[in-house]
C-alpha cells in the first residue's frame, strides 16, 4: 500500500512515493487504551484554553529570533569582524551551538507542522532553517516522520536503529565482534556525526530505494534538485565566501570542522539517550506482526525523559528532553510540553504505565551503559549463525539486510 505523505502534495513535482514494508499492528487499540483516552481528554481541554491552541506562542517567536540572530550574527562577525584565527574558529564553533538550537526549537516543530495551522508556512520555515545547517530537510522529514515516529525502537521499522554497522543500538540487531568496544570508540565517532550526515548519509539515503520500513522510494525531482542546490549553497557560504573575502583557508577549514564537532556532540549528548538508554524498551513483533500494548503505550515505553518539567531545559532544547510528550503529541508545539509532561506523569501513575524520567547526567550515563551492554549481549532473536553471517554479508555489500 502507498504510505500517505502529509507534508507535501499527494501528486506533482514535489511528491514522494514509497511503500510500507508491512502492516504492523498493536495488541490494544488506542480507543481501548484507558490511559491514552484520559490523557488525550485532559490535554485537549488544556490546549483549547490556550490563545493559539496547540501552535506556537509569543515565547516561541522570541526565542526563534534570538537563536537565528546568534547564528547569523556569528557568521557576520566571521566575514566582517577581522578577528584573529582563534576567535574566528570559536565563532564557527558558536554557529554549531546556535545552529542546533535552531534545529531543536524551530526546524523540528516546523517539520511536524506544529508552528502554525499553515502547512505551507511550516514547510517554508522548516526548509529555510534546516537546509542552511548542511542537512537535507526533505530527506530528514521522510525518515523522521515516516520511519522513526510510527514505530520507534522497532527493528526494520525505525531507521534510527537500522543500518548502523559501527554502533549497535538495539538488542534486536546482530552483535558483531567490534561492538564489544563500541562504548570506547563510540564517543570518538560521535564527533563526526554531522560531518557524516552532510557528506555521506544524505547522499546514501538519496540513492537507496529501501530505508527501514520504507520500500520502493521514488524521490521527486524537485527535491533532488533542491538538495543539490542547498548543499552547494552550504559549502559556498561557509567555506568559499569566507576564503574569497580574505580569511586564510586553513582557518576556515578548521573552523568548519570545529562547527561540526561541537554540533555533533551537542546533538548526540542531549538527544541520543531519548531512545537509546538502558531504560528504553525495544519491543518485538510476534509471529502475527503484533506489538505489545497500544500505540500510545509503545511511544511512552520507548522514550526516556530528562528534566521534562523544566522550563529552562524546554527553552533551550525545544522539548527534546520531554520526549514522551513529543511522541504522544508530535503536532503540538514544544512550548506546551512542560504542561503536557505534567499530565503524562500524573496519568501514567494513575493507570500504572511506566514513564521513564531522570536527570540529564543519569540519562547520559545510562546511554553509555547501554552501549556497553549491547556490545556483549547477543542478538535477542534468531541467534543462529546464518542470520549473523547474512547480516555481515549485507553490510559488506552495502545492501539492505
Residue pairs with C-beta under 8 A, 6 or more apart in sequence:
1 19
1 20
1 23
2 17
2 18
2 19
3 18
3 19
3 20
3 146
3 214
4 10
5 15
5 16
5 146
6 113
6 145
7 111
7 113
7 119
7 123
7 141
7 145
8 14
8 15
8 16
8 123
8 220
9 15
12 220
13 220
13 221
13 222
14 220
14 222
14 223
15 220
16 138
16 142
16 217
16 218
16 219
16 220
16 223
17 216
17 217
17 218
18 142
18 146
18 214
18 215
18 216
18 217
18 218
19 214
19 215
19 216
20 213
20 214
20 215
21 156
21 157
21 212
21 213
21 214
21 215
22 213
22 289
23 289
24 150
24 151
24 154
24 157
24 285
24 289
24 291
25 288
25 289
25 290
25 291
26 290
26 291
26 292
26 293
26 294
26 295
26 298
27 290
27 291
27 292
27 293
27 294
28 293
28 294
28 297
29 294
30 36
30 37
30 294
30 295
30 296
31 37
32 294
33 293
33 294
33 296
33 297
34 351
35 296
35 297
35 347
35 348
35 351
35 353
36 294
36 295
36 296
36 297
36 328
38 347
38 350
38 351
39 296
39 328
39 343
39 344
39 347
42 343
42 347
43 329
43 332
43 340
43 343
46 339
46 343
47 53
47 54
47 332
47 336
50 57
50 336
51 57
54 114
54 329
54 331
54 332
54 333
54 336
55 114
55 115
55 116
55 117
55 333
56 109
56 114
56 115
56 116
56 333
56 335
57 333
57 335
59 335
60 105
60 109
60 115
60 333
60 335
63 105
63 315
64 102
64 105
64 106
67 98
67 101
67 102
67 105
67 106
68 102
68 106
68 129
70 94
70 97
70 98
70 101
71 95
71 98
71 99
71 102
74 91
74 92
74 94
74 95
74 98
75 91
75 95
75 237
77 83
77 91
78 88
78 91
78 92
78 242
78 247
78 255
79 241
79 242
79 245
81 87
81 88
81 91
83 91
85 248
85 250
85 251
85 254
88 247
88 251
88 252
88 255
89 251
89 254
89 255
89 258
90 258
91 255
92 255
92 256
92 258
92 259
93 255
93 258
93 259
93 261
93 262
95 259
96 258
96 259
96 260
96 261
96 262
96 263
96 266
97 262
97 263
97 266
99 132
99 133
99 259
99 263
100 133
100 263
100 266
100 267
101 316
101 318
102 129
102 133
103 129
103 130
103 133
103 267
104 316
104 317
104 318
104 320
105 316
105 317
105 318
105 334
106 115
106 125
106 129
106 318
107 125
107 126
107 129
107 130
107 133
107 137
108 318
108 320
108 334
109 115
109 318
109 333
109 334
110 122
110 123
110 125
110 126
110 129
110 130
111 122
111 126
111 130
111 137
111 140
111 141
111 144
111 145
112 145
112 330
112 331
113 119
113 122
113 331
114 122
114 330
114 331
114 332
114 333
114 334
115 121
115 122
115 125
115 333
116 122
126 137
126 141
127 137
127 138
127 226
130 137
130 140
131 137
131 226
131 230
131 233
131 234
132 230
132 233
132 234
132 237
133 234
133 263
134 194
134 197
134 198
134 231
134 234
134 238
135 194
135 197
135 198
135 202
136 202
136 206
136 227
136 230
136 231
137 230
138 219
138 223
138 226
138 227
139 202
139 205
139 206
139 227
142 211
142 214
142 217
143 159
143 205
143 211
143 212
146 213
146 214
147 157
147 158
147 159
147 160
147 211
147 212
147 213
147 214
148 158
148 159
148 160
149 327
149 330
150 157
150 213
151 157
151 158
151 213
151 291
151 298
152 158
152 160
152 275
152 298
152 299
152 302
152 303
152 327
153 161
153 170
153 275
153 280
153 281
153 282
153 283
153 302
154 282
154 283
154 284
154 285
154 291
155 161
155 162
155 170
155 172
155 173
155 282
155 284
156 162
156 212
156 213
157 212
157 213
158 212
158 213
159 211
159 212
159 213
159 214
160 169
160 275
161 169
161 170
161 173
161 275
161 276
161 282
162 173
162 211
162 212
163 211
163 212
163 400
164 173
165 176
165 395
166 178
166 182
166 185
166 189
167 179
167 182
167 186
167 189
167 371
168 174
168 175
168 176
168 179
168 182
168 374
168 375
169 276
169 370
169 374
170 282
170 374
171 282
171 374
171 377
171 379
171 380
172 282
172 284
172 379
172 380
172 381
173 379
174 379
174 387
174 388
174 391
174 392
175 374
175 375
175 376
175 377
175 378
175 379
175 388
176 392
179 374
179 375
180 375
180 376
181 375
182 371
182 372
182 374
182 375
183 368
183 371
183 372
183 375
186 368
186 371
190 264
190 265
190 268
190 269
191 261
191 264
191 265
192 260
192 261
192 264
193 264
193 267
193 268
194 260
194 263
194 264
194 267
195 257
195 260
195 264
198 231
198 234
198 260
202 227
202 231
205 211
206 219
206 224
206 227
208 217
208 400
209 215
209 216
209 217
210 216
210 217
210 400
211 217
211 400
238 252
238 256
238 259
239 252
239 253
239 256
242 252
243 249
243 252
269 364
270 317
270 320
270 321
270 360
271 320
272 367
273 304
273 306
273 363
273 364
273 366
273 367
274 303
274 304
274 305
274 320
274 323
275 302
275 303
275 304
275 323
276 367
276 370
277 304
277 363
277 366
277 367
277 370
278 366
278 369
278 370
278 373
279 304
279 356
279 358
279 366
280 301
280 302
280 303
280 304
280 356
280 370
281 301
281 302
282 302
282 380
283 291
283 292
283 293
283 298
283 301
283 302
284 291
284 380
284 381
285 291
291 298
292 298
293 301
296 328
297 353
299 324
299 327
299 328
300 324
300 327
300 328
300 344
300 348
300 353
300 354
300 355
301 354
302 327
303 323
303 324
303 327
303 356
304 323
304 356
304 357
304 358
304 363
304 366
305 321
305 322
305 323
305 324
305 325
305 341
305 355
305 356
305 357
305 358
306 313
306 321
306 357
306 358
306 359
306 360
306 362
306 363
307 313
307 321
307 357
307 359
307 360
308 321
308 322
308 323
308 324
308 325
308 337
308 338
308 341
308 344
308 345
308 357
309 322
309 338
309 341
309 342
309 345
310 321
310 338
311 338
313 321
313 360
314 321
314 322
314 334
314 335
314 337
314 338
318 334
319 325
319 326
319 334
319 335
319 337
320 326
321 360
322 334
322 337
322 338
322 340
322 341
324 341
324 344
324 355
324 356
325 332
325 337
325 340
325 341
325 344
326 334
326 337
328 340
328 344
329 340
332 340
344 355
345 355
345 357
347 353
348 354
348 355
349 355
358 366
379 387
379 388
390 401
391 401
394 400
394 401
395 401
